Amino acid sequence: MVQLNLYGNSFNGGVPYSISQMEDLETLNLGKNHLNGQLTDMFSQLPKLSTLDISFNRFSGSLPQSFQHLRNLKTLNVESNQFSGHIDVLAKLPLEDLNLQNNKFTGWIPSKLKDINNLQIGGNQWSSGSAPPGMEKGSTLGASSGGGSGGGINGFVIGAIVVAVLLAALILLSVLKRNHSSASSHYLMDDSGHNRSFAPLVDDGRAHKESSAVNMKPLELSSSLSSRTPPAVPRKSISDNEFENKLNHSRRSTDPINLVTYSSSDLQAATGNFHSSRLLGQGTIGGVYKAKYTDGRVLVVKKFDPLSFSGSSDFVDLVNSVSKLRHPNISELVGYSSEPGHYMLVYDYHMNGSLYDFLHLSDDYSKPLTWDTRVRIAIGTASALEYLHDACSPPVIHKNIKASNVLLDADLNPHLTDCGLAYFYEDTSESLGPGYNPPECPGSSGYVMKSDVYCFGVVMLQLLTGRKPYDSSKPRTEQSLVNFVTPQLRDSNALGALADPALRGLYPPKALSRFADVLARCVQSDPESRPSISEVVQSLLQCVQRTTSSRRMGGLRSISQRSDDSDW
C-alpha cells in the first residue's frame, strides 16, 4: 500500500500497530478523527513516507523519536493536538511544509526549520529569545570549537569537580569501614563470604515495599553516617534457600502500581452483597458484578473462585501482568482485592453493555447499529487483539474472544475484556460456548494464536448477519452460524439475504462483500490458511479508506445509487 487516507472518520484510540508494517507507505492521512494518547515509536519502518497528516486529533506527549527515521518526509501536519515538549527530532528532516499550530510545544525552534517556506507554528508555548549556545549544532557539554579561554575554564572546573568527588569518596569509605560492624545487620554472608544486600525483614517475613525499587534520594549523611552505633537488630539464622524464597515472595507481593486496592467488604457493599440483580455475567472462572457507589461511580467486579489461586501472591502476580495491558480498545483494569479467599479484579464500567447484548438482546431503548458503527467496532476489536499478539512481548493469546467480551462505551467504541486471563481457559469449548470453538481445538492443547483470529471471525459474522453464533431454535442445518453462512460468503446474490435485517439495506453493496471476504479468511478450517490479526486490521482499514474515498466522489448521492466502481 502506497497511500492510506482515513481523514474525517470517527476513529478513536491509538494508531493501529499494523500501519508500522506498511513499508511502502508514502502518504498517511489520519486527520480529523478522535485518536488519542501518546504517539508510539512506530515510524522506524516507514522510510518512504513523504506526507503525514495527524491533525485535529487528541494526541499528547512528545513527538516520537522514530520521526528521525523519516528521511523522505516533506509534509508534516500535527495541527490541533495536545503534543508537548521540544521538536528537535524534526531538525534534520527534509521538510517543505510543516504545521505545528495549536499544540503545547515548548523550547526553541531549530534554525533549520525556520527556513521552511510553509511553516505554521502559532498557538504553542515557544521559548523567547535566542537558543542556548550549542543547541542548534547539538554540541555536547564541554565541547569547544576553538582554543580560547572558555575551554580552559571548563577544563579547570571539570578537573576540580573530579578531585572533589574522589576526596568525598575516600572520606565516605573511611567512615563506612569504621561503622561496618554496626551496619552489618543489613547483610547476609553468602557461601563465599561476600555480603548480600537486602532490606530488613518485618515480622511477617516480607520486605518493605521500597526494597524492590532503587532509591535515588540524596544520601543523608547526618543519619546514615552518625557516629553513634544504631540499635542492634535481632538476628536469626537463615539459609540461602530460605532467603531466596523470602526475597522472591517480597518481590512478587509488591502492590501493582497505578491500581486501587479494594477491601472485600467495600466491594461486597458496592455489589449489594453480590446480589443476583447485580450479576452481569457468569463465566467458568467466576461471576461478574456491577458495583455502585454513593458518589455515582459505577465499576465492574470480576469475582474469582477462591480455589483458582494457591495464595494471595499468585493472584497479585496475575494482577501485575494484567495491569500492563494498556490499549484504548482494551477494558482497563483499575483495581483489585487480594484478601485471602476474596480475589477480585475491578474494571471500568461501560454503559452500553456487551456487543452480544446489543445485537441479540435488543429492547425498547437500544437502536440497531449502523453499518459504519459495525465496521468501527470490528476495527477497534481487531486493533486490541493486534496489540496483544504483536505489540506485547511475549505475545498474549486471548483465548476467549466472543461478542459478550466486547464491551461498548457511551459512544459505542469497543473495549475487549478478559485480556491476560488465558491461563484459566483450559477447555475453550466450555469458556467460549457453542459456535466459537475453532476446529483445531477439541482440547486446550490445540489452541494457537490463529485460533483467536477464528473467534474474531465469528464476531465479525455476528456484526454482518445479526445472528447468534449458535441458535438451537433454527433448523439443524442453520444452527451453527459458521457452518451455515461460510459457504455463502462468496456468493454476491446470497450475501444480501444474509445481512442483518436491522440494517434495512443501508450499506454499500461492495462494503458488505469486502467485509465478508475478510471474515471468510478468518474462519478457515486450517489455522495456517487464516491471516494474522495484523493483516486483518490492514484489510479492514483499506475497506474504510475505499468507503471514505467513494463518499467524497459521490457527494450527496444516495448509497444505493452508487456504481460498483465507487463502492468498496
Secondary structure, DSSP 8 states (H G I E B T S, - for coil): --EEE-TT---EES--GGGGG-TT--EEE--SSEEEEE--S--TT-TT--EEE--SSEEEE---GGGGG-TT--EEE--SSEEEE--GGGTTS--SEEE--SSEEEE---TTGGG-SEEE--SSEE--S---TTTTTT--TT--SS-SHHHHHHHHHHHHHHHHHHHHHHHHHHHHHHTHHHHGGGEEE-TTS-EEE---B-TTS-B-GGGGS---S---HHHHT-SS-----------HHHHHHHHHHHHHTS--TT-EE--HHHHHHHTTTT-GGGEEEEETTEEEEEEE-TTS-EEEEEEE-GGG-SSHHHHHHHHHHHHT---TTB--EEEEEEETTEEEEEEE--TT-BHHHHHHS--SS-----HHHHHHHHHHHHHHHHIIIIISSS--------GGGEEE-TT--EEE-STT-GGG-S-HHHHH-TTT--TT-SSGGG--HHHHHHHHHHHHHHHHH---SB-TTS-GGGSBHHHHHGGGTT-HHHHHHHS-GGGTT-S-HHHHHHHHHHHHHHT-SSGGGS--HHHHHHHHHHHHHHHHHHHHHHTT--GGG--TTT--
